[in-house]
Amino acid sequence: MSVPSSRGRGKEIRELYDRVEEAAGYLRKETENRPRVGIILGTGLGGLAKEIDVETHVPYHEIPNFPTSTVETHAGELLFGSLQGKAVMAMRGRFHFYEGHSMEAITLPVRVMRSLGVETLLISNAAGGMNPLYEAGDLMLIDDHINLLGVNPLIGVNDGRLGPRFPDMSEPYSRELIRIAETAAREAKIPICKGVYVAVAGPNLETRAEYRFLRGIGADAVGMSTVPEVIVAAQSGLRVLAISVITDTCLPDALIPIDIEEIIRTAQQAEPNLTKLMKEVVKRI
């Protein structure tokens, strides 16, 4: 009976931790900003970048070990500045599994955020709505998720400096932040719903049978991002609030071909409400 070799495991641990610290060290030299709030400006939240009092722009390609986004609608830079009086760093453009990035690359920015002092992570994304009560343009607070990406960012040798081997996932999305968002939405008269997000690999959209399956296992909306970052955020001890823009309805018995341009337009129409809500959340945390 052979015993798995441990050769190279220490090097693997050092490499990930060192890559994170190399990127964080570079950013510490580029800005004096010490953020407490991290923001992933996904689909529907690009307008929030205009609300940030930006002190420093850092293109992804200049940051050691950072991947670059290949999605046309995603910019590729980190913004450091202030929003509602809070020090923030924001990703203009995220990374997706379907682009060919590894889980380590997709989640490295979250680890860098933690190294820089971020305590709260705000995320937005575009999603297809499978709950029959949802309409295109709705905002959905994610209160739980299902990972169907077929892979997990924590697989591999664990380094305790980055977080525990078996992080608890009973509350990956902060109940406190969800309550804050619900209160802010109610006071601003912004319609909002709450549900379960399921992540799939993509990049193709789902078949009618797949939508039936996903709805049947308890998902309200489906997308191709967010879950890897949230898993690493949970391991890192970050509080998370994530909001999906429902860009299209995915009802199996009334399914029509998807027009990507229409999806983008829907996200843009929802952007003012999402931007307003995120600003209110930042103000209140």
N, C-alpha and C positions, 0 to 999 in steps of 0.2 A: 504494500500500500504506500503510495507516494504522499509526501507531505508538501503542500503548497509552499513555495519559496517566499521568504520575506525580503529577498534582495530587491532593492529598488524602491521599496515602500517608503522609506524615510526620505528619499530623494523626491518622490511624488508629493509627499506632504510639504516639504520645503518649497517645492516649485510653486504650488498653488498659493501658499501663504506669501511667498516672496513676490509673486506676480501681483498680488493684491497690494502689498506694501510698496512695491516699486511704483505702481500707478498712483497710489495715494500720496506717496512722497513727492512725485512730480507735481501733483495738483497743489500740494501745500506750498510749493515754491511759486506757483502761478497765481495764487490768490491768498489774501489774508482772511477771506471769508471762512468762517467756521460754522457750517450749516448744521441745523438741528432738524430741518425738514427736507426730505428728498422727494422729488416729483418725477414721475415718468410720464412725459407728455405724449401719450398715445393718441390714437384717432379721436378727434372731438375736443381735444384740450390744447391744440396748438395756439389758440388765442391767449391762453394764460401766460405764454412767454412774453407777450406785449405788456402784461400787467406787472411783470417782475422788474424791479429797479436793478438792472444788470450792471454788475461791476466788472465781471470777467467772462469772456467767451473762450472756451477751449475746444477746438475741433477734435473729434474722436481720433483722427489719424495721427495726432500729435501726442496722444497719451500712450505711454508704454503698455503693451499687452491688451489694449482695447480693440475689439472688433469694429467693423464699420457696417452700417446698415445699407442694404441693397434695395430697400423699398422706396419707390419714387416719392411717396407722400411723406416720408420721414426724413427730416434733416439729420445732421450728424454732429452734434456738439453738446457740450455741457455748459450750462449757464450758472453762474454764481452771483447772488445778489440778495435782495430783500423783497419780501412780499408781506403786506399787512404788518410790517414791523418785525417780521421774523426772518432770520438768516436761512436761506434756502439754496439748494442746488437742484437743477432740473435737467433731465435728459430730453433733448429735442431729437427724438428718434430712438426706437428700441430695436432689439434684435430678436429674430424669430427662428424657431427650429427649422421651419421650411426653407429658410435661406441657406441652410447647410451649416449653421453655427452649432458648435457643441453646447451642451448644457452648461459647462463651465464658463464658456464665453458669454452666453446669454445672461448669466447671473453674476458675472464678475463685477459689473457696475454696482450692484446692490451690496456686495461685500466691500467695495471701495467706499461706498456711502457710509457704511457702518464704521470703517476705519477712520473716516473723516469726522465722525461724531454725530451722524444722523441718528435720530431716535424714532422718527415717524416717517412712513413712506406712503405717498399718495399716488394712485395709479389710475389711468383711464384706458379704455380700449373700445373697439367696435365689436359688436356681437350680433348674431342672428337671434331673433326672438322666437322661441318655441312655445312659450306660454301663450295660449290663445287670448289672454287678456291684454297682451302687449301690442303696441302699435309702433311703427317706424317713427323714430324721433324720441321715444321714451328714454328716460334715464333709469338704470337699475343699479341699486346698491348691491354689491356682491356680499352675501352673508355666509357663503360656503362655496366650495368648489369640488369638482370631480376631475381627477387627472387621467386622461386617456391619451396622453402623448406617447405612451409606451416606454418612457424613460423617466428617470428622476435625477435632479441635479446633485443629490447627495450620495449617489452611488460611487463607490471607490473608497480609498483610504481616507479616514476622517482625521482632521487636525483639530484638536480641542481648542486651539486658539481662535478658530473660526466659528465654533459652536458645538453643541453636543451631537453625539452619534445618532441618537434617536429623539429628535425634537418633537415636542407635543404639538398636535394639530387640532386640538379641541376648539381653539379660537384663533384661526389664522387671520381672520378679519376682525379687528377690534370692535367689540360691542359698544365700547364708549364712543369711538369715532363714528360708528353707525348712528348712535343716538344723536350726536352732535350734528351730523349731516341731515338727519330726519328733521330735527328742530329747525335748522337753518333753511331747509327747503320749504317747510311749512310756513315759516315767517315770511319768506320771499315769494310765496305762492308759486313755487316751482313743483310741478307734478313729478313724483318719483315713486318707484316701486322697489321691491327687494326680492332677491331670488338667488338661485344656485347657478353658477357658471361652470360649464364643462369645457376643458381645453382639449383640442384635437390637433393632430400634426399639420393637416393641410398639405399643400396649398389649395387643393381642390375643395369646393364646397360639398355639402353632404347630399346623399341620395335621399329619396323619400323614406326608404326603409331605415336608413341611418337616423333620420330625424325622429322617426317613431321610436327607435331604440333609445336614443338620448333622452327624449321626453319621458319614456317609460322608466328610466332609471333615476329620474328625479331632477333633471336639469331644466332650467327655465330659459337659458341662453347659451349659445355656443360660440367659441372663438378659438384663436390660434396663438394666444399669448398669455401673459400674466401669471399663470400658475407656477412656472419655474421660479420666477422672481419672488413670489409670495412664499414658496417653500423655503427658499434661502433666507428671506426676511424673517420667517418664523425661527429658523435655526439661529439667526443672528440677534434675536431678541428685539426686533423692530415692531412697532405698532403699524398696522396696515389699514388703509381705507382704499377700496377700489370701486370704480363706477364704470359700468358699461353703457355705451350709447347703442341703443337698439336701432340698427341701421336698416333692417329688413325683417319681414316676418317669414317664418319657416314652418308653415303648416302643411304637412304631407299631402293632405287632400285638396289643397288649394295652392300648390307650389307652382311658381312661374320662374322662368329663367332670370338669373340675377344680372342686373346691369351695374357693373362696378362704379361707373360714373354716378349713377343714381345713389349708390351707397355713400359715396364721398359727399354728394350734395346733402344727403340727409344728416350726415355727421356734422357738416358745416352749419346746417340750420339749428342743430341742437347745441352747438358750441357756446353761444352766449349764456344759456342757462347753466351749462356745465361749468363754464369759467366762473360765473357768479357764485355758484355753489361751492366750488373749490376755494375761492377766495374767502368766503365766509367760514369755511372749515378751518383754514389756516389762521384766520383771525381769532377763532375761539379755542384753539389748542395751546 
